[in-house]
Amino acid sequence: MATLQETHEHVGETQGISNHDHDLLQDLSRRLDALWRYDQYIANADGKPDLQNCWRDLKRQEISTVDRLKQLIAEEVRQDCF
């Protein structure tokens, strides 16, 4: 019977893209998911203006971060590194 190490020794050997490009895509996806939820969070905080303002501030920050990640990905593509 194969050990756990033997059955997983080749996991991760094949990469479709560089680790740093994968990281950019992974983080962009995570942040897009969070961004998608902020409107619901704002609605859920109806009657709680401080909470709504907090969610709006976080949403603005997330939009800025998403834009930055998209710029970095575009630059990677332009440099043919992707």
N, CA, C and O atoms as a Maestro MAE file, in Angstrom:
{
 s_m_m2io_version
 :::
 2.0.0
}

f_m_ct {
 s_m_title
 :::
 protein
 m_atom[328] {
  # First column is atom index #
  i_m_mmod_type
  r_m_x_coord
  r_m_y_coord
  r_m_z_coord
  i_m_residue_number
  s_m_chain_name
  s_m_pdb_residue_name
  s_m_pdb_atom_name
  i_m_atomic_number
  :::
  1 25 0.844 -1.172 0.000 1 A "MET " " N  " 7
  2 3 0.000 0.000 0.000 1 A "MET " " CA " 6
  3 2 0.896 1.244 0.000 1 A "MET " " C  " 6
  4 15 1.873 1.310 0.747 1 A "MET " " O  " 8
  5 25 0.561 2.225 -0.839 2 A "ALA " " N  " 7
  6 3 1.355 3.445 -0.958 2 A "ALA " " CA " 6
  7 2 1.130 4.343 0.255 2 A "ALA " " C  " 6
  8 15 0.028 4.439 0.795 2 A "ALA " " O  " 8
  9 25 2.216 4.995 0.659 3 A "THR " " N  " 7
  10 3 2.095 5.936 1.767 3 A "THR " " CA " 6
  11 2 1.537 7.253 1.243 3 A "THR " " C  " 6
  12 15 1.503 7.486 0.035 3 A "THR " " O  " 8
  13 25 1.104 8.108 2.156 4 A "LEU " " N  " 7
  14 3 0.560 9.406 1.778 4 A "LEU " " CA " 6
  15 2 1.589 10.202 0.987 4 A "LEU " " C  " 6
  16 15 1.247 10.855 0.000 4 A "LEU " " O  " 8
  17 25 2.836 10.151 1.413 5 A "GLN " " N  " 7
  18 3 3.900 10.880 0.711 5 A "GLN " " CA " 6
  19 2 4.056 10.358 -0.713 5 A "GLN " " C  " 6
  20 15 4.214 11.149 -1.643 5 A "GLN " " O  " 8
  21 25 4.015 9.057 -0.894 6 A "GLU " " N  " 7
  22 3 4.171 8.481 -2.225 6 A "GLU " " CA " 6
  23 2 3.011 8.842 -3.139 6 A "GLU " " C  " 6
  24 15 3.217 9.042 -4.336 6 A "GLU " " O  " 8
  25 25 1.812 8.928 -2.614 7 A "THR " " N  " 7
  26 3 0.659 9.230 -3.459 7 A "THR " " CA " 6
  27 2 0.570 10.715 -3.807 7 A "THR " " C  " 6
  28 15 -0.135 11.082 -4.746 7 A "THR " " O  " 8
  29 25 1.264 11.564 -3.073 8 A "HIS " " N  " 7
  30 3 1.213 12.999 -3.314 8 A "HIS " " CA " 6
  31 2 2.547 13.589 -3.759 8 A "HIS " " C  " 6
  32 15 2.677 14.811 -3.824 8 A "HIS " " O  " 8
  33 25 3.529 12.766 -4.065 9 A "GLU " " N  " 7
  34 3 4.856 13.295 -4.362 9 A "GLU " " CA " 6
  35 2 4.917 14.103 -5.651 9 A "GLU " " C  " 6
  36 15 5.852 14.883 -5.827 9 A "GLU " " O  " 8
  37 25 3.964 13.947 -6.549 10 A "HIS " " N  " 7
  38 3 4.002 14.676 -7.824 10 A "HIS " " CA " 6
  39 2 2.950 15.778 -7.911 10 A "HIS " " C  " 6
  40 15 2.819 16.434 -8.945 10 A "HIS " " O  " 8
  41 25 2.212 15.981 -6.841 11 A "VAL " " N  " 7
  42 3 1.200 17.033 -6.838 11 A "VAL " " CA " 6
  43 2 1.891 18.380 -6.974 11 A "VAL " " C  " 6
  44 15 2.844 18.675 -6.253 11 A "VAL " " O  " 8
  45 25 1.411 19.187 -7.893 12 A "GLY " " N  " 7
  46 3 1.958 20.527 -8.078 12 A "GLY " " CA " 6
  47 2 3.126 20.614 -9.034 12 A "GLY " " C  " 6
  48 15 3.681 21.698 -9.218 12 A "GLY " " O  " 8
  49 25 3.521 19.509 -9.652 13 A "GLU " " N  " 7
  50 3 4.648 19.569 -10.589 13 A "GLU " " CA " 6
  51 2 4.275 20.293 -11.879 13 A "GLU " " C  " 6
  52 15 5.114 20.976 -12.464 13 A "GLU " " O  " 8
  53 25 3.051 20.157 -12.322 14 A "THR " " N  " 7
  54 3 2.615 20.778 -13.562 14 A "THR " " CA " 6
  55 2 1.930 22.089 -13.244 14 A "THR " " C  " 6
  56 15 0.953 22.142 -12.497 14 A "THR " " O  " 8
  57 25 2.472 23.156 -13.834 15 A "GLN " " N  " 7
  58 3 1.912 24.481 -13.615 15 A "GLN " " CA " 6
  59 2 1.456 25.059 -14.944 15 A "GLN " " C  " 6
  60 15 2.167 24.982 -15.946 15 A "GLN " " O  " 8
  61 25 0.263 25.639 -14.940 16 A "GLY " " N  " 7
  62 3 -0.221 26.315 -16.137 16 A "GLY " " CA " 6
  63 2 0.350 27.710 -16.257 16 A "GLY " " C  " 6
  64 15 0.509 28.229 -17.362 16 A "GLY " " O  " 8
  65 25 0.661 28.323 -15.117 17 A "ILE " " N  " 7
  66 3 1.236 29.671 -15.080 17 A "ILE " " CA " 6
  67 2 2.191 29.750 -13.892 17 A "ILE " " C  " 6
  68 15 2.219 28.858 -13.044 17 A "ILE " " O  " 8
  69 25 2.958 30.807 -13.843 18 A "SER " " N  " 7
  70 3 3.893 31.018 -12.733 18 A "SER " " CA " 6
  71 2 3.136 31.186 -11.426 18 A "SER " " C  " 6
  72 15 1.980 31.609 -11.407 18 A "SER " " O  " 8
  73 25 3.811 30.847 -10.336 19 A "ASN " " N  " 7
  74 3 3.173 30.976 -9.024 19 A "ASN " " CA " 6
  75 2 2.687 32.400 -8.764 19 A "ASN " " C  " 6
  76 15 1.584 32.598 -8.254 19 A "ASN " " O  " 8
  77 25 3.515 33.401 -9.117 20 A "HIS " " N  " 7
  78 3 3.105 34.780 -8.823 20 A "HIS " " CA " 6
  79 2 1.884 35.193 -9.641 20 A "HIS " " C  " 6
  80 15 1.071 35.986 -9.166 20 A "HIS " " O  " 8
  81 25 1.741 34.675 -10.852 21 A "ASP " " N  " 7
  82 3 0.550 34.973 -11.648 21 A "ASP " " CA " 6
  83 2 -0.672 34.256 -11.090 21 A "ASP " " C  " 6
  84 15 -1.769 34.813 -11.059 21 A "ASP " " O  " 8
  85 25 -0.479 33.032 -10.656 22 A "HIS " " N  " 7
  86 3 -1.563 32.301 -10.004 22 A "HIS " " CA " 6
  87 2 -2.019 33.046 -8.756 22 A "HIS " " C  " 6
  88 15 -3.217 33.155 -8.491 22 A "HIS " " O  " 8
  89 25 -1.057 33.558 -7.992 23 A "ASP " " N  " 7
  90 3 -1.386 34.311 -6.782 23 A "ASP " " CA " 6
  91 2 -2.238 35.537 -7.111 23 A "ASP " " C  " 6
  92 15 -3.208 35.830 -6.411 23 A "ASP " " O  " 8
  93 25 -1.872 36.250 -8.177 24 A "LEU " " N  " 7
  94 3 -2.650 37.421 -8.587 24 A "LEU " " CA " 6
  95 2 -4.086 37.037 -8.914 24 A "LEU " " C  " 6
  96 15 -5.028 37.693 -8.470 24 A "LEU " " O  " 8
  97 25 -4.246 35.973 -9.689 25 A "LEU " " N  " 7
  98 3 -5.590 35.521 -10.069 25 A "LEU " " CA " 6
  99 2 -6.389 35.024 -8.869 25 A "LEU " " C  " 6
  100 15 -7.580 35.308 -8.747 25 A "LEU " " O  " 8
  101 25 -5.737 34.293 -8.002 26 A "GLN " " N  " 7
  102 3 -6.399 33.753 -6.822 26 A "GLN " " CA " 6
  103 2 -6.908 34.885 -5.931 26 A "GLN " " C  " 6
  104 15 -8.045 34.861 -5.461 26 A "GLN " " O  " 8
  105 25 -6.041 35.878 -5.710 27 A "ASP " " N  " 7
  106 3 -6.440 36.982 -4.848 27 A "ASP " " CA " 6
  107 2 -7.512 37.843 -5.508 27 A "ASP " " C  " 6
  108 15 -8.431 38.308 -4.833 27 A "ASP " " O  " 8
  109 25 -7.408 38.060 -6.814 28 A "LEU " " N  " 7
  110 3 -8.441 38.809 -7.525 28 A "LEU " " CA " 6
  111 2 -9.792 38.111 -7.377 28 A "LEU " " C  " 6
  112 15 -10.799 38.764 -7.104 28 A "LEU " " O  " 8
  113 25 -9.819 36.818 -7.552 29 A "SER " " N  " 7
  114 3 -11.061 36.059 -7.421 29 A "SER " " CA " 6
  115 2 -11.649 36.198 -6.020 29 A "SER " " C  " 6
  116 15 -12.855 36.395 -5.866 29 A "SER " " O  " 8
  117 25 -10.815 36.097 -5.020 30 A "ARG " " N  " 7
  118 3 -11.270 36.207 -3.632 30 A "ARG " " CA " 6
  119 2 -11.860 37.591 -3.365 30 A "ARG " " C  " 6
  120 15 -12.897 37.724 -2.716 30 A "ARG " " O  " 8
  121 25 -11.185 38.611 -3.875 31 A "ARG " " N  " 7
  122 3 -11.648 39.983 -3.649 31 A "ARG " " CA " 6
  123 2 -12.907 40.302 -4.454 31 A "ARG " " C  " 6
  124 15 -13.759 41.059 -3.989 31 A "ARG " " O  " 8
  125 25 -13.034 39.735 -5.650 32 A "LEU " " N  " 7
  126 3 -14.264 39.923 -6.424 32 A "LEU " " CA " 6
  127 2 -15.458 39.303 -5.704 32 A "LEU " " C  " 6
  128 15 -16.554 39.864 -5.707 32 A "LEU " " O  " 8
  129 25 -15.242 38.155 -5.094 33 A "ASP " " N  " 7
  130 3 -16.308 37.530 -4.316 33 A "ASP " " CA " 6
  131 2 -16.719 38.420 -3.149 33 A "ASP " " C  " 6
  132 15 -17.911 38.580 -2.883 33 A "ASP " " O  " 8
  133 25 -15.749 38.996 -2.452 34 A "ALA " " N  " 7
  134 3 -16.052 39.883 -1.328 34 A "ALA " " CA " 6
  135 2 -16.771 41.130 -1.819 34 A "ALA " " C  " 6
  136 15 -17.743 41.570 -1.205 34 A "ALA " " O  " 8
  137 25 -16.303 41.695 -2.912 35 A "LEU " " N  " 7
  138 3 -16.910 42.898 -3.465 35 A "LEU " " CA " 6
  139 2 -18.379 42.654 -3.805 35 A "LEU " " C  " 6
  140 15 -19.231 43.509 -3.562 35 A "LEU " " O  " 8
  141 25 -18.660 41.511 -4.354 36 A "TRP " " N  " 7
  142 3 -20.013 41.126 -4.738 36 A "TRP " " CA " 6
  143 2 -20.952 41.116 -3.529 36 A "TRP " " C  " 6
  144 15 -22.148 41.373 -3.669 36 A "TRP " " O  " 8
  145 25 -20.415 40.822 -2.349 37 A "ARG " " N  " 7
  146 3 -21.232 40.706 -1.145 37 A "ARG " " CA " 6
  147 2 -21.500 42.043 -0.446 37 A "ARG " " C  " 6
  148 15 -22.459 42.141 0.320 37 A "ARG " " O  " 8
  149 25 -20.696 43.055 -0.682 38 A "TYR " " N  " 7
  150 3 -20.821 44.300 0.077 38 A "TYR " " CA " 6
  151 2 -22.192 44.946 -0.040 38 A "TYR " " C  " 6
  152 15 -22.695 45.471 0.953 38 A "TYR " " O  " 8
  153 25 -22.809 44.929 -1.200 39 A "ASP " " N  " 7
  154 3 -24.133 45.522 -1.325 39 A "ASP " " CA " 6
  155 2 -25.136 44.825 -0.405 39 A "ASP " " C  " 6
  156 15 -26.005 45.473 0.178 39 A "ASP " " O  " 8
  157 25 -25.012 43.518 -0.280 40 A "GLN " " N  " 7
  158 3 -25.898 42.786 0.634 40 A "GLN " " CA " 6
  159 2 -25.605 43.167 2.076 40 A "GLN " " C  " 6
  160 15 -26.527 43.330 2.877 40 A "GLN " " O  " 8
  161 25 -24.328 43.309 2.412 41 A "TYR " " N  " 7
  162 3 -23.967 43.710 3.777 41 A "TYR " " CA " 6
  163 2 -24.544 45.083 4.100 41 A "TYR " " C  " 6
  164 15 -25.046 45.313 5.200 41 A "TYR " " O  " 8
  165 25 -24.468 45.991 3.132 42 A "ILE " " N  " 7
  166 3 -25.014 47.338 3.327 42 A "ILE " " CA " 6
  167 2 -26.527 47.252 3.549 42 A "ILE " " C  " 6
  168 15 -27.065 47.903 4.444 42 A "ILE " " O  " 8
  169 25 -27.198 46.457 2.741 43 A "ALA " " N  " 7
  170 3 -28.643 46.285 2.897 43 A "ALA " " CA " 6
  171 2 -28.978 45.641 4.237 43 A "ALA " " C  " 6
  172 15 -29.949 46.032 4.886 43 A "ALA " " O  " 8
  173 25 -28.195 44.670 4.652 44 A "ASN " " N  " 7
  174 3 -28.444 43.996 5.930 44 A "ASN " " CA " 6
  175 2 -28.313 44.953 7.117 44 A "ASN " " C  " 6
  176 15 -28.922 44.736 8.165 44 A "ASN " " O  " 8
  177 25 -27.526 45.998 6.950 45 A "ALA " " N  " 7
  178 3 -27.294 46.962 8.029 45 A "ALA " " CA " 6
  179 2 -28.290 48.127 7.974 45 A "ALA " " C  " 6
  180 15 -28.033 49.194 8.532 45 A "ALA " " O  " 8
  181 25 -29.400 47.923 7.312 46 A "ASP " " N  " 7
  182 3 -30.428 48.966 7.209 46 A "ASP " " CA " 6
  183 2 -30.782 49.488 8.609 46 A "ASP " " C  " 6
  184 15 -31.048 48.715 9.529 46 A "ASP " " O  " 8
  185 25 -30.778 50.812 8.741 47 A "GLY " " N  " 7
  186 3 -31.059 51.417 10.041 47 A "GLY " " CA " 6
  187 2 -29.847 51.561 10.927 47 A "GLY " " C  " 6
  188 15 -29.950 52.077 12.040 47 A "GLY " " O  " 8
  189 25 -28.703 51.115 10.454 48 A "LYS " " N  " 7
  190 3 -27.438 51.201 11.195 48 A "LYS " " CA " 6
  191 2 -26.438 51.976 10.345 48 A "LYS " " C  " 6
  192 15 -25.581 51.375 9.698 48 A "LYS " " O  " 8
  193 25 -26.539 53.315 10.338 49 A "PRO " " N  " 7
  194 3 -25.712 54.108 9.432 49 A "PRO " " CA " 6
  195 2 -24.199 53.925 9.639 49 A "PRO " " C  " 6
  196 15 -23.438 53.983 8.674 49 A "PRO " " O  " 8
  197 25 -23.761 53.707 10.874 50 A "ASP " " N  " 7
  198 3 -22.328 53.494 11.109 50 A "ASP " " CA " 6
  199 2 -21.848 52.208 10.447 50 A "ASP " " C  " 6
  200 15 -20.774 52.159 9.847 50 A "ASP " " O  " 8
  201 25 -22.667 51.171 10.569 51 A "LEU " " N  " 7
  202 3 -22.312 49.900 9.923 51 A "LEU " " CA " 6
  203 2 -22.334 50.035 8.407 51 A "LEU " " C  " 6
  204 15 -21.437 49.554 7.715 51 A "LEU " " O  " 8
  205 25 -23.369 50.694 7.903 52 A "GLN " " N  " 7
  206 3 -23.447 50.880 6.455 52 A "GLN " " CA " 6
  207 2 -22.240 51.667 5.938 52 A "GLN " " C  " 6
  208 15 -21.674 51.330 4.898 52 A "GLN " " O  " 8
  209 25 -21.852 52.712 6.665 53 A "ASN " " N  " 7
  210 3 -20.673 53.491 6.255 53 A "ASN " " CA " 6
  211 2 -19.409 52.650 6.283 53 A "ASN " " C  " 6
  212 15 -18.547 52.788 5.415 53 A "ASN " " O  " 8
  213 25 -19.298 51.786 7.268 54 A "CYS " " N  " 7
  214 3 -18.135 50.885 7.337 54 A "CYS " " CA " 6
  215 2 -18.092 49.991 6.103 54 A "CYS " " C  " 6
  216 15 -17.049 49.862 5.461 54 A "CYS " " O  " 8
  217 25 -19.238 49.367 5.768 55 A "TRP " " N  " 7
  218 3 -19.290 48.490 4.595 55 A "TRP " " CA " 6
  219 2 -19.011 49.269 3.310 55 A "TRP " " C  " 6
  220 15 -18.348 48.757 2.408 55 A "TRP " " O  " 8
  221 25 -19.512 50.502 3.221 56 A "ARG " " N  " 7
  222 3 -19.250 51.321 2.038 56 A "ARG " " CA " 6
  223 2 -17.762 51.650 1.918 56 A "ARG " " C  " 6
  224 15 -17.195 51.607 0.827 56 A "ARG " " O  " 8
  225 25 -17.136 51.978 3.053 57 A "ASP " " N  " 7
  226 3 -15.691 52.261 3.042 57 A "ASP " " CA " 6
  227 2 -14.894 51.039 2.603 57 A "ASP " " C  " 6
  228 15 -13.979 51.141 1.787 57 A "ASP " " O  " 8
  229 25 -15.254 49.887 3.154 58 A "LEU " " N  " 7
  230 3 -14.555 48.651 2.780 58 A "LEU " " CA " 6
  231 2 -14.780 48.321 1.309 58 A "LEU " " C  " 6
  232 15 -13.873 47.839 0.630 58 A "LEU " " O  " 8
  233 25 -15.985 48.579 0.821 59 A "LYS " " N  " 7
  234 3 -16.287 48.342 -0.596 59 A "LYS " " CA " 6
  235 2 -15.406 49.223 -1.479 59 A "LYS " " C  " 6
  236 15 -14.853 48.752 -2.472 59 A "LYS " " O  " 8
  237 25 -15.275 50.511 -1.116 60 A "ARG " " N  " 7
  238 3 -14.416 51.417 -1.895 60 A "ARG " " CA " 6
  239 2 -12.962 50.937 -1.895 60 A "ARG " " C  " 6
  240 15 -12.291 50.962 -2.927 60 A "ARG " " O  " 8
  241 25 -12.492 50.506 -0.745 61 A "GLN " " N  " 7
  242 3 -11.126 49.989 -0.655 61 A "GLN " " CA " 6
  243 2 -10.953 48.750 -1.527 61 A "GLN " " C  " 6
  244 15 -9.941 48.593 -2.209 61 A "GLN " " O  " 8
  245 25 -11.941 47.886 -1.496 62 A "GLU " " N  " 7
  246 3 -11.876 46.650 -2.286 62 A "GLU " " CA " 6
  247 2 -11.879 46.959 -3.778 62 A "GLU " " C  " 6
  248 15 -11.150 46.329 -4.543 62 A "GLU " " O  " 8
  249 25 -12.693 47.923 -4.195 63 A "ILE " " N  " 7
  250 3 -12.715 48.318 -5.604 63 A "ILE " " CA " 6
  251 2 -11.334 48.806 -6.028 63 A "ILE " " C  " 6
  252 15 -10.859 48.467 -7.112 63 A "ILE " " O  " 8
  253 25 -10.698 49.595 -5.183 64 A "SER " " N  " 7
  254 3 -9.355 50.090 -5.481 64 A "SER " " CA " 6
  255 2 -8.353 48.939 -5.592 64 A "SER " " C  " 6
  256 15 -7.516 48.922 -6.494 64 A "SER " " O  " 8
  257 25 -8.443 47.994 -4.686 65 A "THR " " N  " 7
  258 3 -7.533 46.844 -4.708 65 A "THR " " CA " 6
  259 2 -7.778 45.978 -5.936 65 A "THR " " C  " 6
  260 15 -6.826 45.512 -6.562 65 A "THR " " O  " 8
  261 25 -9.042 45.757 -6.287 66 A "VAL " " N  " 7
  262 3 -9.386 44.985 -7.483 66 A "VAL " " CA " 6
  263 2 -8.802 45.669 -8.723 66 A "VAL " " C  " 6
  264 15 -8.221 45.010 -9.585 66 A "VAL " " O  " 8
  265 25 -8.959 46.981 -8.803 67 A "ASP " " N  " 7
  266 3 -8.405 47.714 -9.944 67 A "ASP " " CA " 6
  267 2 -6.885 47.547 -10.023 67 A "ASP " " C  " 6
  268 15 -6.331 47.366 -11.108 67 A "ASP " " O  " 8
  269 25 -6.227 47.607 -8.885 68 A "ARG " " N  " 7
  270 3 -4.761 47.445 -8.853 68 A "ARG " " CA " 6
  271 2 -4.351 46.044 -9.308 68 A "ARG " " C  " 6
  272 15 -3.412 45.889 -10.088 68 A "ARG " " O  " 8
  273 25 -5.047 45.049 -8.826 69 A "LEU " " N  " 7
  274 3 -4.731 43.681 -9.238 69 A "LEU " " CA " 6
  275 2 -4.954 43.494 -10.736 69 A "LEU " " C  " 6
  276 15 -4.158 42.834 -11.403 69 A "LEU " " O  " 8
  277 25 -6.023 44.065 -11.264 70 A "LYS " " N  " 7
  278 3 -6.283 43.967 -12.701 70 A "LYS " " CA " 6
  279 2 -5.169 44.647 -13.495 70 A "LYS " " C  " 6
  280 15 -4.765 44.148 -14.546 70 A "LYS " " O  " 8
  281 25 -4.672 45.775 -13.004 71 A "GLN " " N  " 7
  282 3 -3.559 46.455 -13.671 71 A "GLN " " CA " 6
  283 2 -2.303 45.584 -13.661 71 A "GLN " " C  " 6
  284 15 -1.602 45.481 -14.667 71 A "GLN " " O  " 8
  285 25 -2.030 44.964 -12.525 72 A "LEU " " N  " 7
  286 3 -0.848 44.100 -12.428 72 A "LEU " " CA " 6
  287 2 -0.963 42.894 -13.353 72 A "LEU " " C  " 6
  288 15 0.018 42.506 -13.987 72 A "LEU " " O  " 8
  289 25 -2.142 42.304 -13.436 73 A "ILE " " N  " 7
  290 3 -2.350 41.169 -14.336 73 A "ILE " " CA " 6
  291 2 -2.171 41.612 -15.780 73 A "ILE " " C  " 6
  292 15 -1.532 40.916 -16.569 73 A "ILE " " O  " 8
  293 25 -2.736 42.776 -16.132 74 A "ALA " " N  " 7
  294 3 -2.577 43.294 -17.495 74 A "ALA " " CA " 6
  295 2 -1.111 43.521 -17.823 74 A "ALA " " C  " 6
  296 15 -0.675 43.242 -18.940 74 A "ALA " " O  " 8
  297 25 -0.351 44.020 -16.872 75 A "GLU " " N  " 7
  298 3 1.088 44.247 -17.089 75 A "GLU " " CA " 6
  299 2 1.819 42.925 -17.295 75 A "GLU " " C  " 6
  300 15 2.700 42.827 -18.149 75 A "GLU " " O  " 8
  301 25 1.456 41.918 -16.520 76 A "GLU " " N  " 7
  302 3 2.061 40.586 -16.690 76 A "GLU " " CA " 6
  303 2 1.776 40.060 -18.094 76 A "GLU " " C  " 6
  304 15 2.658 39.484 -18.732 76 A "GLU " " O  " 8
  305 25 0.554 40.255 -18.575 77 A "VAL " " N  " 7
  306 3 0.183 39.807 -19.913 77 A "VAL " " CA " 6
  307 2 0.983 40.580 -20.970 77 A "VAL " " C  " 6
  308 15 1.503 39.986 -21.914 77 A "VAL " " O  " 8
  309 25 1.078 41.911 -20.805 78 A "ARG " " N  " 7
  310 3 1.839 42.735 -21.750 78 A "ARG " " CA " 6
  311 2 3.310 42.308 -21.820 78 A "ARG " " C  " 6
  312 15 3.923 42.353 -22.887 78 A "ARG " " O  " 8
  313 25 3.863 41.899 -20.696 79 A "GLN " " N  " 7
  314 3 5.254 41.470 -20.649 79 A "GLN " " CA " 6
  315 2 5.427 40.020 -21.096 79 A "GLN " " C  " 6
  316 15 6.530 39.476 -21.056 79 A "GLN " " O  " 8
  317 25 4.331 39.403 -21.519 80 A "ASP " " N  " 7
  318 3 4.326 38.007 -21.955 80 A "ASP " " CA " 6
  319 2 4.831 37.082 -20.858 80 A "ASP " " C  " 6
  320 15 5.449 36.054 -21.136 80 A "ASP " " O  " 8
  321 25 4.565 37.449 -19.621 81 A "CYS " " N  " 7
  322 3 4.965 36.629 -18.467 81 A "CYS " " CA " 6
  323 2 3.843 35.722 -18.006 81 A "CYS " " C  " 6
  324 15 4.057 34.840 -17.174 81 A "CYS " " O  " 8
  325 25 2.675 35.926 -18.526 82 A "PHE " " N  " 7
  326 3 1.496 35.224 -18.039 82 A "PHE " " CA " 6
  327 2 1.338 33.890 -18.697 82 A "PHE " " C  " 6
  328 15 0.389 33.164 -18.400 82 A "PHE " " O  " 8
  :::
 }
 m_bond[327] {
  # First column is bond index #
  i_m_from
  i_m_to
  i_m_order
  :::
  1 1 2 1
  2 2 3 1
  3 3 4 2
  4 3 5 1
  5 5 6 1
  6 6 7 1
  7 7 8 2
  8 7 9 1
  9 9 10 1
  10 10 11 1
  11 11 12 2
  12 11 13 1
  13 13 14 1
  14 14 15 1
  15 15 16 2
  16 15 17 1
  17 17 18 1
  18 18 19 1
  19 19 20 2
  20 19 21 1
  21 21 22 1
  22 22 23 1
  23 23 24 2
  24 23 25 1
  25 25 26 1
  26 26 27 1
  27 27 28 2
  28 27 29 1
  29 29 30 1
  30 30 31 1
  31 31 32 2
  32 31 33 1
  33 33 34 1
  34 34 35 1
  35 35 36 2
  36 35 37 1
  37 37 38 1
  38 38 39 1
  39 39 40 2
  40 39 41 1
  41 41 42 1
  42 42 43 1
  43 43 44 2
  44 43 45 1
  45 45 46 1
  46 46 47 1
  47 47 48 2
  48 47 49 1
  49 49 50 1
  50 50 51 1
  51 51 52 2
  52 51 53 1
  53 53 54 1
  54 54 55 1
  55 55 56 2
  56 55 57 1
  57 57 58 1
  58 58 59 1
  59 59 60 2
  60 59 61 1
  61 61 62 1
  62 62 63 1
  63 63 64 2
  64 63 65 1
  65 65 66 1
  66 66 67 1
  67 67 68 2
  68 67 69 1
  69 69 70 1
  70 70 71 1
  71 71 72 2
  72 71 73 1
  73 73 74 1
  74 74 75 1
  75 75 76 2
  76 75 77 1
  77 77 78 1
  78 78 79 1
  79 79 80 2
  80 79 81 1
  81 81 82 1
  82 82 83 1
  83 83 84 2
  84 83 85 1
  85 85 86 1
  86 86 87 1
  87 87 88 2
  88 87 89 1
  89 89 90 1
  90 90 91 1
  91 91 92 2
  92 91 93 1
  93 93 94 1
  94 94 95 1
  95 95 96 2
  96 95 97 1
  97 97 98 1
  98 98 99 1
  99 99 100 2
  100 99 101 1
  101 101 102 1
  102 102 103 1
  103 103 104 2
  104 103 105 1
  105 105 106 1
  106 106 107 1
  107 107 108 2
  108 107 109 1
  109 109 110 1
  110 110 111 1
  111 111 112 2
  112 111 113 1
  113 113 114 1
  114 114 115 1
  115 115 116 2
  116 115 117 1
  117 117 118 1
  118 118 119 1
  119 119 120 2
  120 119 121 1
  121 121 122 1
  122 122 123 1
  123 123 124 2
  124 123 125 1
  125 125 126 1
  126 126 127 1
  127 127 128 2
  128 127 129 1
  129 129 130 1
  130 130 131 1
  131 131 132 2
  132 131 133 1
  133 133 134 1
  134 134 135 1
  135 135 136 2
  136 135 137 1
  137 137 138 1
  138 138 139 1
  139 139 140 2
  140 139 141 1
  141 141 142 1
  142 142 143 1
  143 143 144 2
  144 143 145 1
  145 145 146 1
  146 146 147 1
  147 147 148 2
  148 147 149 1
  149 149 150 1
  150 150 151 1
  151 151 152 2
  152 151 153 1
  153 153 154 1
  154 154 155 1
  155 155 156 2
  156 155 157 1
  157 157 158 1
  158 158 159 1
  159 159 160 2
  160 159 161 1
  161 161 162 1
  162 162 163 1
  163 163 164 2
  164 163 165 1
  165 165 166 1
  166 166 167 1
  167 167 168 2
  168 167 169 1
  169 169 170 1
  170 170 171 1
  171 171 172 2
  172 171 173 1
  173 173 174 1
  174 174 175 1
  175 175 176 2
  176 175 177 1
  177 177 178 1
  178 178 179 1
  179 179 180 2
  180 179 181 1
  181 181 182 1
  182 182 183 1
  183 183 184 2
  184 183 185 1
  185 185 186 1
  186 186 187 1
  187 187 188 2
  188 187 189 1
  189 189 190 1
  190 190 191 1
  191 191 192 2
  192 191 193 1
  193 193 194 1
  194 194 195 1
  195 195 196 2
  196 195 197 1
  197 197 198 1
  198 198 199 1
  199 199 200 2
  200 199 201 1
  201 201 202 1
  202 202 203 1
  203 203 204 2
  204 203 205 1
  205 205 206 1
  206 206 207 1
  207 207 208 2
  208 207 209 1
  209 209 210 1
  210 210 211 1
  211 211 212 2
  212 211 213 1
  213 213 214 1
  214 214 215 1
  215 215 216 2
  216 215 217 1
  217 217 218 1
  218 218 219 1
  219 219 220 2
  220 219 221 1
  221 221 222 1
  222 222 223 1
  223 223 224 2
  224 223 225 1
  225 225 226 1
  226 226 227 1
  227 227 228 2
  228 227 229 1
  229 229 230 1
  230 230 231 1
  231 231 232 2
  232 231 233 1
  233 233 234 1
  234 234 235 1
  235 235 236 2
  236 235 237 1
  237 237 238 1
  238 238 239 1
  239 239 240 2
  240 239 241 1
  241 241 242 1
  242 242 243 1
  243 243 244 2
  244 243 245 1
  245 245 246 1
  246 246 247 1
  247 247 248 2
  248 247 249 1
  249 249 250 1
  250 250 251 1
  251 251 252 2
  252 251 253 1
  253 253 254 1
  254 254 255 1
  255 255 256 2
  256 255 257 1
  257 257 258 1
  258 258 259 1
  259 259 260 2
  260 259 261 1
  261 261 262 1
  262 262 263 1
  263 263 264 2
  264 263 265 1
  265 265 266 1
  266 266 267 1
  267 267 268 2
  268 267 269 1
  269 269 270 1
  270 270 271 1
  271 271 272 2
  272 271 273 1
  273 273 274 1
  274 274 275 1
  275 275 276 2
  276 275 277 1
  277 277 278 1
  278 278 279 1
  279 279 280 2
  280 279 281 1
  281 281 282 1
  282 282 283 1
  283 283 284 2
  284 283 285 1
  285 285 286 1
  286 286 287 1
  287 287 288 2
  288 287 289 1
  289 289 290 1
  290 290 291 1
  291 291 292 2
  292 291 293 1
  293 293 294 1
  294 294 295 1
  295 295 296 2
  296 295 297 1
  297 297 298 1
  298 298 299 1
  299 299 300 2
  300 299 301 1
  301 301 302 1
  302 302 303 1
  303 303 304 2
  304 303 305 1
  305 305 306 1
  306 306 307 1
  307 307 308 2
  308 307 309 1
  309 309 310 1
  310 310 311 1
  311 311 312 2
  312 311 313 1
  313 313 314 1
  314 314 315 1
  315 315 316 2
  316 315 317 1
  317 317 318 1
  318 318 319 1
  319 319 320 2
  320 319 321 1
  321 321 322 1
  322 322 323 1
  323 323 324 2
  324 323 325 1
  325 325 326 1
  326 326 327 1
  327 327 328 2
  :::
 }
}
